[in-house]
């Protein structure tokens, strides 16, 4: 899937690099850097190749990552699904990103938003969560159903 943004054409299935490749970039420019330092940078800033053209500092990398997020991810999802409540989508996205690797459900999204003084129905959480269901956008898998009865499936985002 190719996503078009204002200044960016991104094929997310091709963009990210694994830690081993990240480490090669680091060794080339910083031959004395220890493995643990490289790993900590990888965990903090991720595996987008574009970050290697800038200093790996929060001040340099976070605006770049935010630009990719806002331009490609949010604008694509907002335009493709004709979303009017962009702020709500941003909050749900933040919740999903903060819970990568954890089982997530529409009910958990709804409960989180209620705790943030933004009450939404479970149906809304389910609909908005599914906007990201494209496996190349945010890979997610269906988890085994919780022992608690629910009309909505549980997922975890990778």
PyMOL CGO cylinders between C-alpha atoms (Angstrom):
from pymol import cmd
from pymol.cgo import CYLINDER

trace = [
    CYLINDER, 0.00, 0.00, 0.00, 1.32, 3.41, -0.86, 0.3, 1, 1, 1, 1, 1, 1,
    CYLINDER, 1.32, 3.41, -0.86, 0.22, 6.42, 1.15, 0.3, 1, 1, 1, 1, 1, 1,
    CYLINDER, 0.22, 6.42, 1.15, 0.51, 9.91, -0.23, 0.3, 1, 1, 1, 1, 1, 1,
    CYLINDER, 0.51, 9.91, -0.23, 1.03, 12.91, 1.98, 0.3, 1, 1, 1, 1, 1, 1,
    CYLINDER, 1.03, 12.91, 1.98, 1.61, 16.58, 1.37, 0.3, 1, 1, 1, 1, 1, 1,
    CYLINDER, 1.61, 16.58, 1.37, 5.39, 16.28, 0.96, 0.3, 1, 1, 1, 1, 1, 1,
    CYLINDER, 5.39, 16.28, 0.96, 5.87, 12.57, 1.20, 0.3, 1, 1, 1, 1, 1, 1,
    CYLINDER, 5.87, 12.57, 1.20, 5.27, 9.41, -0.74, 0.3, 1, 1, 1, 1, 1, 1,
    CYLINDER, 5.27, 9.41, -0.74, 5.69, 6.53, 1.64, 0.3, 1, 1, 1, 1, 1, 1,
    CYLINDER, 5.69, 6.53, 1.64, 5.46, 2.80, 1.17, 0.3, 1, 1, 1, 1, 1, 1,
    CYLINDER, 5.46, 2.80, 1.17, 5.43, 1.74, 4.81, 0.3, 1, 1, 1, 1, 1, 1,
    CYLINDER, 5.43, 1.74, 4.81, 6.04, -1.89, 4.00, 0.3, 1, 1, 1, 1, 1, 1,
    CYLINDER, 6.04, -1.89, 4.00, 9.46, -0.90, 2.58, 0.3, 1, 1, 1, 1, 1, 1,
    CYLINDER, 9.46, -0.90, 2.58, 10.44, 1.93, 4.93, 0.3, 1, 1, 1, 1, 1, 1,
    CYLINDER, 10.44, 1.93, 4.93, 11.34, 0.53, 8.32, 0.3, 1, 1, 1, 1, 1, 1,
    CYLINDER, 11.34, 0.53, 8.32, 14.67, -1.13, 8.96, 0.3, 1, 1, 1, 1, 1, 1,
    CYLINDER, 14.67, -1.13, 8.96, 15.52, -3.83, 11.47, 0.3, 1, 1, 1, 1, 1, 1,
    CYLINDER, 15.52, -3.83, 11.47, 17.98, -3.28, 14.30, 0.3, 1, 1, 1, 1, 1, 1,
    CYLINDER, 17.98, -3.28, 14.30, 20.83, -5.07, 12.51, 0.3, 1, 1, 1, 1, 1, 1,
    CYLINDER, 20.83, -5.07, 12.51, 20.60, -2.63, 9.62, 0.3, 1, 1, 1, 1, 1, 1,
    CYLINDER, 20.60, -2.63, 9.62, 20.26, 0.31, 12.02, 0.3, 1, 1, 1, 1, 1, 1,
    CYLINDER, 20.26, 0.31, 12.02, 23.42, -0.89, 13.76, 0.3, 1, 1, 1, 1, 1, 1,
    CYLINDER, 23.42, -0.89, 13.76, 25.31, -0.91, 10.43, 0.3, 1, 1, 1, 1, 1, 1,
    CYLINDER, 25.31, -0.91, 10.43, 24.37, 2.74, 9.89, 0.3, 1, 1, 1, 1, 1, 1,
    CYLINDER, 24.37, 2.74, 9.89, 25.58, 3.56, 13.40, 0.3, 1, 1, 1, 1, 1, 1,
    CYLINDER, 25.58, 3.56, 13.40, 28.89, 1.67, 13.12, 0.3, 1, 1, 1, 1, 1, 1,
    CYLINDER, 28.89, 1.67, 13.12, 29.65, 3.41, 9.83, 0.3, 1, 1, 1, 1, 1, 1,
    CYLINDER, 29.65, 3.41, 9.83, 29.40, 6.85, 11.45, 0.3, 1, 1, 1, 1, 1, 1,
    CYLINDER, 29.40, 6.85, 11.45, 30.18, 6.01, 15.07, 0.3, 1, 1, 1, 1, 1, 1,
    CYLINDER, 30.18, 6.01, 15.07, 32.56, 3.03, 15.09, 0.3, 1, 1, 1, 1, 1, 1,
    CYLINDER, 32.56, 3.03, 15.09, 33.12, 3.21, 18.87, 0.3, 1, 1, 1, 1, 1, 1,
    CYLINDER, 33.12, 3.21, 18.87, 29.42, 3.18, 19.76, 0.3, 1, 1, 1, 1, 1, 1,
    CYLINDER, 29.42, 3.18, 19.76, 28.48, 0.23, 21.95, 0.3, 1, 1, 1, 1, 1, 1,
    CYLINDER, 28.48, 0.23, 21.95, 25.71, -2.17, 21.00, 0.3, 1, 1, 1, 1, 1, 1,
    CYLINDER, 25.71, -2.17, 21.00, 23.60, -1.10, 24.00, 0.3, 1, 1, 1, 1, 1, 1,
    CYLINDER, 23.60, -1.10, 24.00, 23.80, 2.57, 22.97, 0.3, 1, 1, 1, 1, 1, 1,
    CYLINDER, 23.80, 2.57, 22.97, 22.70, 1.70, 19.42, 0.3, 1, 1, 1, 1, 1, 1,
    CYLINDER, 22.70, 1.70, 19.42, 19.86, -0.43, 20.72, 0.3, 1, 1, 1, 1, 1, 1,
    CYLINDER, 19.86, -0.43, 20.72, 18.64, 2.34, 23.04, 0.3, 1, 1, 1, 1, 1, 1,
    CYLINDER, 18.64, 2.34, 23.04, 18.64, 4.80, 20.12, 0.3, 1, 1, 1, 1, 1, 1,
    CYLINDER, 18.64, 4.80, 20.12, 16.77, 2.29, 17.95, 0.3, 1, 1, 1, 1, 1, 1,
    CYLINDER, 16.77, 2.29, 17.95, 14.15, 1.78, 20.65, 0.3, 1, 1, 1, 1, 1, 1,
    CYLINDER, 14.15, 1.78, 20.65, 13.74, 5.52, 21.14, 0.3, 1, 1, 1, 1, 1, 1,
    CYLINDER, 13.74, 5.52, 21.14, 13.69, 6.69, 17.52, 0.3, 1, 1, 1, 1, 1, 1,
    CYLINDER, 13.69, 6.69, 17.52, 12.66, 3.63, 15.54, 0.3, 1, 1, 1, 1, 1, 1,
    CYLINDER, 12.66, 3.63, 15.54, 13.80, 2.25, 12.24, 0.3, 1, 1, 1, 1, 1, 1,
    CYLINDER, 13.80, 2.25, 12.24, 13.03, 4.84, 9.58, 0.3, 1, 1, 1, 1, 1, 1,
    CYLINDER, 13.03, 4.84, 9.58, 16.10, 5.29, 7.37, 0.3, 1, 1, 1, 1, 1, 1,
    CYLINDER, 16.10, 5.29, 7.37, 15.62, 9.08, 7.10, 0.3, 1, 1, 1, 1, 1, 1,
    CYLINDER, 15.62, 9.08, 7.10, 16.71, 9.62, 10.68, 0.3, 1, 1, 1, 1, 1, 1,
    CYLINDER, 16.71, 9.62, 10.68, 20.29, 8.73, 9.77, 0.3, 1, 1, 1, 1, 1, 1,
    CYLINDER, 20.29, 8.73, 9.77, 20.71, 12.01, 7.91, 0.3, 1, 1, 1, 1, 1, 1,
    CYLINDER, 20.71, 12.01, 7.91, 20.24, 13.99, 11.15, 0.3, 1, 1, 1, 1, 1, 1,
    CYLINDER, 20.24, 13.99, 11.15, 21.65, 14.00, 14.66, 0.3, 1, 1, 1, 1, 1, 1,
    CYLINDER, 21.65, 14.00, 14.66, 19.84, 11.44, 16.81, 0.3, 1, 1, 1, 1, 1, 1,
    CYLINDER, 19.84, 11.44, 16.81, 18.42, 13.87, 19.33, 0.3, 1, 1, 1, 1, 1, 1,
    CYLINDER, 18.42, 13.87, 19.33, 14.83, 14.47, 20.38, 0.3, 1, 1, 1, 1, 1, 1,
    CYLINDER, 14.83, 14.47, 20.38, 15.00, 17.99, 18.92, 0.3, 1, 1, 1, 1, 1, 1,
    CYLINDER, 15.00, 17.99, 18.92, 15.98, 16.66, 15.49, 0.3, 1, 1, 1, 1, 1, 1,
    CYLINDER, 15.98, 16.66, 15.49, 14.15, 13.34, 15.20, 0.3, 1, 1, 1, 1, 1, 1,
    CYLINDER, 14.15, 13.34, 15.20, 10.77, 13.99, 16.84, 0.3, 1, 1, 1, 1, 1, 1,
    CYLINDER, 10.77, 13.99, 16.84, 9.72, 16.79, 14.43, 0.3, 1, 1, 1, 1, 1, 1,
    CYLINDER, 9.72, 16.79, 14.43, 10.64, 14.48, 11.54, 0.3, 1, 1, 1, 1, 1, 1,
    CYLINDER, 10.64, 14.48, 11.54, 8.61, 11.59, 13.00, 0.3, 1, 1, 1, 1, 1, 1,
    CYLINDER, 8.61, 11.59, 13.00, 5.69, 13.91, 13.75, 0.3, 1, 1, 1, 1, 1, 1,
    CYLINDER, 5.69, 13.91, 13.75, 5.77, 15.20, 10.17, 0.3, 1, 1, 1, 1, 1, 1,
    CYLINDER, 5.77, 15.20, 10.17, 5.56, 11.65, 8.83, 0.3, 1, 1, 1, 1, 1, 1,
    CYLINDER, 5.56, 11.65, 8.83, 2.78, 10.81, 11.26, 0.3, 1, 1, 1, 1, 1, 1,
    CYLINDER, 2.78, 10.81, 11.26, 0.74, 13.94, 10.51, 0.3, 1, 1, 1, 1, 1, 1,
    CYLINDER, 0.74, 13.94, 10.51, 1.35, 14.03, 6.78, 0.3, 1, 1, 1, 1, 1, 1,
    CYLINDER, 1.35, 14.03, 6.78, 1.12, 10.41, 5.80, 0.3, 1, 1, 1, 1, 1, 1,
    CYLINDER, 1.12, 10.41, 5.80, -0.70, 8.47, 8.48, 0.3, 1, 1, 1, 1, 1, 1,
    CYLINDER, -0.70, 8.47, 8.48, -3.29, 10.88, 9.82, 0.3, 1, 1, 1, 1, 1, 1,
    CYLINDER, -3.29, 10.88, 9.82, -4.04, 12.71, 6.58, 0.3, 1, 1, 1, 1, 1, 1,
    CYLINDER, -4.04, 12.71, 6.58, -4.36, 9.44, 4.69, 0.3, 1, 1, 1, 1, 1, 1,
    CYLINDER, -4.36, 9.44, 4.69, -6.71, 7.86, 7.23, 0.3, 1, 1, 1, 1, 1, 1,
    CYLINDER, -6.71, 7.86, 7.23, -8.72, 11.09, 7.63, 0.3, 1, 1, 1, 1, 1, 1,
    CYLINDER, -8.72, 11.09, 7.63, -9.20, 11.57, 3.89, 0.3, 1, 1, 1, 1, 1, 1,
    CYLINDER, -9.20, 11.57, 3.89, -9.78, 7.90, 3.05, 0.3, 1, 1, 1, 1, 1, 1,
    CYLINDER, -9.78, 7.90, 3.05, -12.43, 7.46, 5.75, 0.3, 1, 1, 1, 1, 1, 1,
    CYLINDER, -12.43, 7.46, 5.75, -13.81, 11.03, 5.61, 0.3, 1, 1, 1, 1, 1, 1,
    CYLINDER, -13.81, 11.03, 5.61, -13.27, 11.57, 9.33, 0.3, 1, 1, 1, 1, 1, 1,
    CYLINDER, -13.27, 11.57, 9.33, -14.56, 14.80, 10.81, 0.3, 1, 1, 1, 1, 1, 1,
    CYLINDER, -14.56, 14.80, 10.81, -13.41, 14.36, 14.42, 0.3, 1, 1, 1, 1, 1, 1,
    CYLINDER, -13.41, 14.36, 14.42, -9.66, 14.42, 13.79, 0.3, 1, 1, 1, 1, 1, 1,
    CYLINDER, -9.66, 14.42, 13.79, -8.78, 15.20, 17.42, 0.3, 1, 1, 1, 1, 1, 1,
    CYLINDER, -8.78, 15.20, 17.42, -10.64, 12.09, 18.55, 0.3, 1, 1, 1, 1, 1, 1,
    CYLINDER, -10.64, 12.09, 18.55, -8.76, 10.00, 15.99, 0.3, 1, 1, 1, 1, 1, 1,
    CYLINDER, -8.76, 10.00, 15.99, -5.46, 11.48, 17.24, 0.3, 1, 1, 1, 1, 1, 1,
    CYLINDER, -5.46, 11.48, 17.24, -6.31, 10.51, 20.83, 0.3, 1, 1, 1, 1, 1, 1,
    CYLINDER, -6.31, 10.51, 20.83, -7.27, 6.98, 19.80, 0.3, 1, 1, 1, 1, 1, 1,
    CYLINDER, -7.27, 6.98, 19.80, -4.08, 6.73, 17.76, 0.3, 1, 1, 1, 1, 1, 1,
    CYLINDER, -4.08, 6.73, 17.76, -2.05, 7.85, 20.76, 0.3, 1, 1, 1, 1, 1, 1,
    CYLINDER, -2.05, 7.85, 20.76, -3.73, 5.17, 22.88, 0.3, 1, 1, 1, 1, 1, 1,
    CYLINDER, -3.73, 5.17, 22.88, -3.04, 2.48, 20.27, 0.3, 1, 1, 1, 1, 1, 1,
    CYLINDER, -3.04, 2.48, 20.27, 0.62, 3.53, 19.94, 0.3, 1, 1, 1, 1, 1, 1,
    CYLINDER, 0.62, 3.53, 19.94, 1.02, 3.55, 23.72, 0.3, 1, 1, 1, 1, 1, 1,
    CYLINDER, 1.02, 3.55, 23.72, -0.39, 0.03, 23.91, 0.3, 1, 1, 1, 1, 1, 1,
    CYLINDER, -0.39, 0.03, 23.91, 1.48, -1.68, 21.07, 0.3, 1, 1, 1, 1, 1, 1,
    CYLINDER, 1.48, -1.68, 21.07, 1.97, -5.32, 21.97, 0.3, 1, 1, 1, 1, 1, 1,
    CYLINDER, 1.97, -5.32, 21.97, -0.92, -5.25, 24.45, 0.3, 1, 1, 1, 1, 1, 1,
    CYLINDER, -0.92, -5.25, 24.45, -4.36, -6.62, 23.81, 0.3, 1, 1, 1, 1, 1, 1,
    CYLINDER, -4.36, -6.62, 23.81, -6.62, -3.74, 22.80, 0.3, 1, 1, 1, 1, 1, 1,
    CYLINDER, -6.62, -3.74, 22.80, -10.35, -3.62, 22.39, 0.3, 1, 1, 1, 1, 1, 1,
    CYLINDER, -10.35, -3.62, 22.39, -12.94, -1.00, 21.54, 0.3, 1, 1, 1, 1, 1, 1,
    CYLINDER, -12.94, -1.00, 21.54, -14.07, -1.14, 25.17, 0.3, 1, 1, 1, 1, 1, 1,
    CYLINDER, -14.07, -1.14, 25.17, -10.56, -0.32, 26.39, 0.3, 1, 1, 1, 1, 1, 1,
    CYLINDER, -10.56, -0.32, 26.39, -10.39, 2.60, 23.98, 0.3, 1, 1, 1, 1, 1, 1,
    CYLINDER, -10.39, 2.60, 23.98, -13.78, 3.81, 25.16, 0.3, 1, 1, 1, 1, 1, 1,
    CYLINDER, -13.78, 3.81, 25.16, -12.77, 3.47, 28.83, 0.3, 1, 1, 1, 1, 1, 1,
    CYLINDER, -12.77, 3.47, 28.83, -9.51, 5.35, 28.20, 0.3, 1, 1, 1, 1, 1, 1,
    CYLINDER, -9.51, 5.35, 28.20, -11.32, 8.22, 26.49, 0.3, 1, 1, 1, 1, 1, 1,
    CYLINDER, -11.32, 8.22, 26.49, -13.90, 8.38, 29.29, 0.3, 1, 1, 1, 1, 1, 1,
    CYLINDER, -13.90, 8.38, 29.29, -11.05, 8.66, 31.80, 0.3, 1, 1, 1, 1, 1, 1,
    CYLINDER, -11.05, 8.66, 31.80, -9.76, 11.58, 29.70, 0.3, 1, 1, 1, 1, 1, 1,
    CYLINDER, -9.76, 11.58, 29.70, -13.18, 13.30, 29.93, 0.3, 1, 1, 1, 1, 1, 1,
    CYLINDER, -13.18, 13.30, 29.93, -14.04, 12.44, 26.32, 0.3, 1, 1, 1, 1, 1, 1,
    CYLINDER, -14.04, 12.44, 26.32, -16.88, 9.95, 26.54, 0.3, 1, 1, 1, 1, 1, 1,
    CYLINDER, -16.88, 9.95, 26.54, -17.36, 7.88, 23.39, 0.3, 1, 1, 1, 1, 1, 1,
    CYLINDER, -17.36, 7.88, 23.39, -19.33, 4.74, 22.81, 0.3, 1, 1, 1, 1, 1, 1,
    CYLINDER, -19.33, 4.74, 22.81, -17.70, 1.35, 22.38, 0.3, 1, 1, 1, 1, 1, 1,
    CYLINDER, -17.70, 1.35, 22.38, -19.08, 1.36, 18.83, 0.3, 1, 1, 1, 1, 1, 1,
    CYLINDER, -19.08, 1.36, 18.83, -17.14, 4.56, 18.06, 0.3, 1, 1, 1, 1, 1, 1,
    CYLINDER, -17.14, 4.56, 18.06, -13.96, 3.06, 19.50, 0.3, 1, 1, 1, 1, 1, 1,
    CYLINDER, -13.96, 3.06, 19.50, -14.47, -0.07, 17.40, 0.3, 1, 1, 1, 1, 1, 1,
    CYLINDER, -14.47, -0.07, 17.40, -15.07, 1.91, 14.20, 0.3, 1, 1, 1, 1, 1, 1,
    CYLINDER, -15.07, 1.91, 14.20, -12.07, 4.20, 14.68, 0.3, 1, 1, 1, 1, 1, 1,
    CYLINDER, -12.07, 4.20, 14.68, -9.75, 1.36, 15.70, 0.3, 1, 1, 1, 1, 1, 1,
    CYLINDER, -9.75, 1.36, 15.70, -10.60, -0.44, 12.47, 0.3, 1, 1, 1, 1, 1, 1,
    CYLINDER, -10.60, -0.44, 12.47, -9.50, 2.58, 10.40, 0.3, 1, 1, 1, 1, 1, 1,
    CYLINDER, -9.50, 2.58, 10.40, -5.98, 1.36, 11.13, 0.3, 1, 1, 1, 1, 1, 1,
    CYLINDER, -5.98, 1.36, 11.13, -6.69, -2.27, 10.28, 0.3, 1, 1, 1, 1, 1, 1,
    CYLINDER, -6.69, -2.27, 10.28, -4.59, -2.21, 7.11, 0.3, 1, 1, 1, 1, 1, 1,
    CYLINDER, -4.59, -2.21, 7.11, -1.71, -4.61, 7.88, 0.3, 1, 1, 1, 1, 1, 1,
    CYLINDER, -1.71, -4.61, 7.88, 0.87, -2.35, 6.25, 0.3, 1, 1, 1, 1, 1, 1,
    CYLINDER, 0.87, -2.35, 6.25, -0.30, 0.72, 8.17, 0.3, 1, 1, 1, 1, 1, 1,
    CYLINDER, -0.30, 0.72, 8.17, -0.48, -0.68, 11.68, 0.3, 1, 1, 1, 1, 1, 1,
    CYLINDER, -0.48, -0.68, 11.68, -0.16, -4.46, 11.78, 0.3, 1, 1, 1, 1, 1, 1,
    CYLINDER, -0.16, -4.46, 11.78, -2.72, -5.97, 14.15, 0.3, 1, 1, 1, 1, 1, 1,
    CYLINDER, -2.72, -5.97, 14.15, -3.84, -9.47, 14.91, 0.3, 1, 1, 1, 1, 1, 1,
    CYLINDER, -3.84, -9.47, 14.91, -7.02, -10.76, 16.42, 0.3, 1, 1, 1, 1, 1, 1,
    CYLINDER, -7.02, -10.76, 16.42, -6.39, -11.97, 19.95, 0.3, 1, 1, 1, 1, 1, 1,
    CYLINDER, -6.39, -11.97, 19.95, -8.19, -14.84, 21.63, 0.3, 1, 1, 1, 1, 1, 1,
    CYLINDER, -8.19, -14.84, 21.63, -11.47, -13.66, 23.02, 0.3, 1, 1, 1, 1, 1, 1,
    CYLINDER, -11.47, -13.66, 23.02, -11.34, -12.49, 26.61, 0.3, 1, 1, 1, 1, 1, 1,
    CYLINDER, -11.34, -12.49, 26.61, -13.07, -14.71, 29.19, 0.3, 1, 1, 1, 1, 1, 1,
    CYLINDER, -13.07, -14.71, 29.19, -15.36, -11.72, 29.73, 0.3, 1, 1, 1, 1, 1, 1,
    CYLINDER, -15.36, -11.72, 29.73, -18.24, -11.82, 27.29, 0.3, 1, 1, 1, 1, 1, 1,
    CYLINDER, -18.24, -11.82, 27.29, -18.02, -9.11, 24.63, 0.3, 1, 1, 1, 1, 1, 1,
    CYLINDER, -18.02, -9.11, 24.63, -19.62, -8.31, 21.30, 0.3, 1, 1, 1, 1, 1, 1,
    CYLINDER, -19.62, -8.31, 21.30, -16.35, -6.81, 20.05, 0.3, 1, 1, 1, 1, 1, 1,
    CYLINDER, -16.35, -6.81, 20.05, -13.14, -8.62, 19.16, 0.3, 1, 1, 1, 1, 1, 1,
    CYLINDER, -13.14, -8.62, 19.16, -9.86, -8.01, 20.94, 0.3, 1, 1, 1, 1, 1, 1,
    CYLINDER, -9.86, -8.01, 20.94, -6.76, -7.10, 18.94, 0.3, 1, 1, 1, 1, 1, 1,
    CYLINDER, -6.76, -7.10, 18.94, -3.16, -6.40, 19.56, 0.3, 1, 1, 1, 1, 1, 1,
    CYLINDER, -3.16, -6.40, 19.56, -1.15, -4.00, 17.45, 0.3, 1, 1, 1, 1, 1, 1,
    CYLINDER, -1.15, -4.00, 17.45, 2.41, -5.05, 16.63, 0.3, 1, 1, 1, 1, 1, 1,
]
cmd.load_cgo(trace, "trace")
